[in-house]
């Protein structure tokens, strides 16, 4: 594989996240929602002018290198109106999106992508957009309840459906580079740690079967990375079902001589996984990451534990409408 190309800076616009927070102070590298919207023309603060929080994640990532800029959409949030409403208010040029990565096959990351693709097609004249998918994300999935019954999840569209929606699906299990080697998309993430056991209670139903099978590992989830000059890797891990320590281990293995500068995304240390917060937060420290940007499914207990361990300078909590620059 060709080397990952360094870029001069990367801007990350948070189109969808569980949290809205435009009041907490932030470092200079972060633009809060209200300030960002004001720069886009907001002249009256009101509910109709602001972004909406929703259970899910969608990040618009633009990398700048020399005179080039390359834009990628990392997940689409849970539903059509969230990615559209927030994108419009944030002044997003959907036609500039050159590729999409669906991190894993869950509704809260895939549900908004069909509408995002419509907006992209309207903006780029109908040119198909590469959409990176994993073959394991198309089976029906669900969560087993305490009484043994299963609550199904909305399914992820099949590759042919994505084609109809305006995408050019790339379905693979192996790592990829895209957009002139500006972005790295991981392959399947090895499970190494003893305590990162995935998503307890998660199940899947193979095609043609009516039987639910335990599926805690969610092997289809992958991470995204780019390399910022003089800083290091920026890692995007949407839910970290593989475990964020396993994600960091794999990133270090793939890029052994590159510092990890920042990690942004959901760490899934809420619900049953709150039990592994101490082990996870302890072992994250071994990778000397400069900045963590916990989002989406991380959970407030884990965020608090991270701040206690790494200080306010090392943790910048995510929120919808924010822009991060590295």
Helices and strands as residue ranges (DSSP letters): E 6-7, E 9-16, E 30-31, H 33-39, G 47-49, E 58-65, E 68-74, H 80-89, G 94-96, E 99-101, H 107-110, H 113-124, E 129-133, G 135-137, E 140-144, E 150-152, H 159-164, E 167-171, E 176-178, E 183-185, E 202-205, E 213-214, E 224-228, E 232-236, H 244-254, E 260-266, G 271-276, H 277-284, G 285-287, E 291-295, H 300-310, G 312-314, E 323-325
